[in-house]
Amino acid sequence: MSETEPHVLYDKRDGIAYVTLNRPDKRNAFSPEMLVRLCDIWRDVADDRDIRVALVTGAGDQAFSSGGDLGTTIPLMMRTRPPAGEWEERFASDRKQLYRAILRGAAFFKPVVAAINGHALAGGAEFILATDIRVMSSEATIGVTEVRRGLIAGGGSLVRLARQVPWAMAMELALVGEPVSAQQALAMGLVNRVVPADQVVTVAEELARRISLGAPLALAKSKEAMVRSNGLPLDDAFAIEAQCTKDNAASDDAKEGPRAFMQKRPPVFTGR
């Protein structure tokens, strides 16, 4: 990677937002620049009506991300050194950007697909847990390793883990702090697919393409209902589902879908 290249690459094509963590020489560790750029990107993803799904991956073949950069980001988070330069100043002005960058408490409900091209450790694993569909390299590992550094996985993992995998496995991941193989991650339901390293992005992109065929609002409302109702009593959960269903039914796309089916043509969804 050239020193002039941004720490995150961002492209939009055919309804898919492509987000690539771009510090392969640093195992795609979260730098202040990367985190600030990610916050800007997620705002654009949320606001752009043409984007139906996001695909996030890491540059290179060694790491999705090794988490927070121990030389820059972590000292700034811990306030053990002052910021230096534009990106550090922007990050230090609002340290909660770390959480927004890795989608902790994301304010939008567009689907996010992860192409786990290499090891996902610490904050990198936490980022993965915030995504919806995950394709993992057979050579990669996932590890919530913070306790081995005297830290805790406070980027969402301590809440998400037990909602995504069985309790005992969640506790082992959080407390032992050792990475698990792709095969172990698949067996516990932490990822959707395990494929050879050279197929990770291709398979993830195909899944994102298939998601993008859905109506934008229907996709977002489906995810919203599942996320917001998770863990609630059934009556409360059904109320959220009913409201999301009502919101979607009022859309033009909800009329276009059945009409296109009856007319034997592909639907033209607009997100309205």
C-alpha positions in Angstrom: 0.0 0.0 0.0 1.2 3.5 -0.9 1.5 5.9 2.0 -0.8 8.2 0.0 -3.6 5.7 -0.2 -6.5 6.1 2.2 -6.8 3.7 5.1 -10.2 2.7 3.8 -11.2 2.2 0.2 -14.9 2.9 -0.7 -16.7 2.2 -3.9 -20.4 1.8 -4.9 -21.6 -0.4 -7.8 -25.0 -1.8 -8.6 -26.5 -1.3 -5.2 -23.5 -2.6 -3.3 -21.2 -0.5 -1.2 -17.7 -2.0 -1.1 -15.7 -1.1 2.0 -12.1 -2.3 2.2 -9.9 -1.8 5.3 -6.6 -0.8 3.6 -3.6 -1.2 5.8 -2.4 -4.6 4.8 1.2 -3.9 6.0 -0.3 -3.3 9.5 -2.7 -6.2 9.3 -5.5 -3.7 8.7 -5.2 -2.5 12.3 -7.7 0.4 13.1 -5.8 3.7 12.8 -7.5 7.0 13.7 -7.8 7.7 10.0 -9.4 4.4 9.3 -12.0 4.9 12.1 -12.9 8.4 11.0 -13.2 7.4 7.4 -15.4 4.4 8.4 -17.8 6.7 10.3 -18.1 8.9 7.2 -18.7 5.9 5.0 -21.4 4.4 7.2 -23.2 7.8 7.1 -23.1 7.7 3.3 -24.3 4.1 3.3 -27.2 5.0 5.5 -28.2 8.1 3.4 -27.7 6.8 -0.2 -31.0 5.4 -1.4 -29.2 3.5 -4.2 -27.2 1.3 -1.7 -29.0 -1.8 -0.7 -26.2 -3.8 1.0 -22.6 -3.2 2.1 -19.7 -5.6 1.7 -16.7 -5.1 4.1 -13.4 -6.9 3.8 -9.7 -6.3 4.4 -6.9 -5.6 1.9 -4.3 -8.4 1.4 -4.6 -12.0 2.4 -3.2 -12.0 6.0 -5.8 -10.2 8.0 -9.3 -8.9 8.0 -8.2 -6.7 10.9 -6.1 -7.2 14.0 -8.1 -4.6 15.9 -7.1 -1.3 17.3 -3.6 -0.1 16.5 -1.7 -0.4 19.7 0.7 2.4 18.8 -1.9 5.1 17.8 -5.5 4.3 18.4 -5.3 2.6 21.8 -3.1 5.3 23.4 -5.6 7.9 22.1 -8.5 5.9 23.5 -6.7 5.6 26.9 -5.7 9.3 26.8 -2.1 8.3 27.4 -0.7 10.6 24.7 -2.0 13.7 22.9 -3.2 13.6 19.3 -0.8 14.5 16.5 -2.0 15.4 13.0 -5.4 15.9 11.3 -6.7 12.4 11.6 -5.7 11.9 15.2 -7.2 15.3 16.1 -10.5 14.4 14.4 -10.6 11.1 16.2 -9.7 12.5 19.6 -12.4 15.1 19.3 -15.0 12.2 19.5 -13.5 8.9 20.7 -16.9 7.2 20.4 -16.1 7.1 16.6 -14.4 3.8 17.4 -17.7 2.2 18.2 -19.6 3.8 15.3 -16.9 2.7 12.9 -17.3 -1.0 13.8 -21.1 -0.7 13.8 -21.7 -0.9 17.6 -25.2 0.6 17.9 -25.5 1.3 14.2 -28.4 3.7 13.4 -29.2 2.1 10.0 -30.5 -1.4 9.1 -29.1 -2.0 5.6 -27.6 -5.5 5.5 -23.8 -5.9 5.9 -21.8 -8.8 4.4 -18.3 -9.6 5.7 -15.7 -11.2 3.5 -13.2 -12.5 6.2 -10.1 -12.7 4.0 -7.7 -13.3 6.9 -7.4 -13.3 10.7 -10.0 -11.2 12.6 -8.7 -10.5 16.1 -9.8 -8.2 18.9 -11.6 -5.3 17.4 -11.5 -7.0 14.1 -13.5 -9.9 15.5 -15.9 -7.3 17.1 -16.4 -5.8 13.7 -17.3 -9.2 12.3 -19.9 -9.7 15.0 -21.7 -6.5 13.9 -22.2 -7.9 10.4 -25.1 -10.0 9.2 -23.7 -12.6 6.8 -20.1 -13.8 7.0 -17.9 -15.6 4.5 -14.6 -16.8 6.0 -11.3 -18.0 4.5 -10.5 -21.6 5.5 -7.1 -20.2 6.5 -8.4 -17.4 8.8 -9.2 -17.3 12.5 -11.5 -15.3 14.7 -10.4 -14.3 18.2 -11.8 -12.0 20.9 -8.4 -11.5 22.4 -8.8 -8.4 24.5 -8.4 -10.0 27.9 -4.9 -11.1 26.9 -4.0 -7.4 26.7 -5.7 -6.3 29.9 -8.7 -5.0 28.0 -12.3 -6.2 27.5 -14.2 -6.6 24.3 -16.3 -3.5 24.8 -17.0 -2.9 21.1 -20.3 -4.8 21.3 -19.0 -8.4 21.6 -19.9 -8.9 25.3 -23.5 -8.2 24.3 -23.6 -9.9 20.9 -21.6 -13.1 21.5 -24.2 -14.9 23.7 -26.9 -13.8 21.2 -25.1 -15.3 18.3 -23.6 -18.6 19.6 -24.4 -20.9 22.6 -23.6 -19.6 26.0 -20.7 -21.9 26.8 -19.0 -21.1 23.5 -19.6 -17.3 24.0 -18.0 -17.5 27.4 -15.0 -19.4 26.0 -14.5 -16.9 23.2 -14.6 -14.0 25.6 -12.7 -15.4 28.6 -10.1 -17.7 27.1 -9.2 -15.1 24.5 -7.8 -17.6 22.0 -8.6 -17.5 18.3 -10.8 -20.2 16.8 -10.3 -21.8 13.3 -12.7 -21.2 10.4 -14.0 -24.7 10.8 -14.8 -24.1 14.5 -16.4 -20.8 13.7 -18.6 -22.5 11.2 -19.5 -25.3 13.5 -20.7 -22.9 16.2 -22.7 -20.8 13.7 -20.5 -17.8 13.9 -20.0 -17.6 10.1 -22.2 -18.7 7.2 -19.6 -20.1 4.8 -16.0 -21.3 4.9 -14.3 -21.3 1.5 -10.7 -21.3 0.1 -8.9 -18.0 0.6 -9.1 -17.1 -3.1 -12.9 -17.4 -3.2 -13.8 -15.4 -0.1 -14.6 -12.1 -1.8 -16.2 -13.8 -4.8 -18.6 -15.8 -2.7 -19.3 -12.8 -0.4 -20.0 -10.6 -3.4 -22.4 -13.1 -4.9 -24.3 -13.2 -1.6 -24.4 -9.4 -1.6 -25.6 -9.3 -5.2 -28.4 -11.7 -4.3 -29.4 -9.6 -1.3 -29.4 -6.5 -3.5 -32.2 -8.0 -5.6 -34.6 -7.4 -2.7 -36.5 -4.2 -2.2 -34.3 -1.8 -0.2 -37.0 -0.9 2.4 -38.0 -4.6 2.7 -34.4 -5.5 3.4 -33.9 -2.8 6.0 -37.2 -3.4 7.7 -36.6 -7.2 7.9 -33.2 -6.6 9.5 -34.7 -3.9 11.8 -37.4 -6.2 13.0 -34.9 -9.0 13.8 -32.3 -6.7 15.5 -34.8 -4.7 17.6 -36.9 -7.6 18.7 -33.9 -9.8 19.7 -34.2 -11.0 23.3 -37.5 -9.3 24.0 -40.7 -11.0 25.3 -42.8 -12.3 22.4 -45.5 -9.7 22.6 -43.0 -6.9 22.5 -41.1 -8.6 19.7 -44.3 -9.1 17.7 -45.2 -5.4 18.1 -41.9 -4.4 16.5 -42.4 -6.9 13.7 -45.9 -5.6 13.1 -44.8 -2.0 12.9 -42.0 -2.8 10.5 -44.5 -4.8 8.4 -46.9 -1.8 8.4 -44.1 0.6 7.5 -43.0 -1.6 4.6 -46.6 -2.2 3.4 -47.0 1.6 2.9 -44.1 1.7 0.4 -44.3 1.8 -3.4 -42.0 -1.2 -3.5 -44.6 -3.3 -1.6 -47.0 -2.7 -4.5 -44.4 -3.0 -7.2 -43.3 -6.5 -6.1 -46.6 -8.3 -6.5 -47.5 -6.3 -9.6 -44.2 -7.3 -11.3 -44.8 -11.0 -10.3 -48.3 -11.0 -11.9 -46.9 -9.3 -15.0 -44.1 -11.8 -15.2 -41.3 -9.2 -15.3 -38.5 -8.3 -12.9 -39.5 -5.7 -10.3 -38.2 -2.2 -10.4 -37.6 -1.2 -6.8 -36.9 2.4 -5.9 -36.6 2.2 -2.1 -39.8 4.3 -1.7 
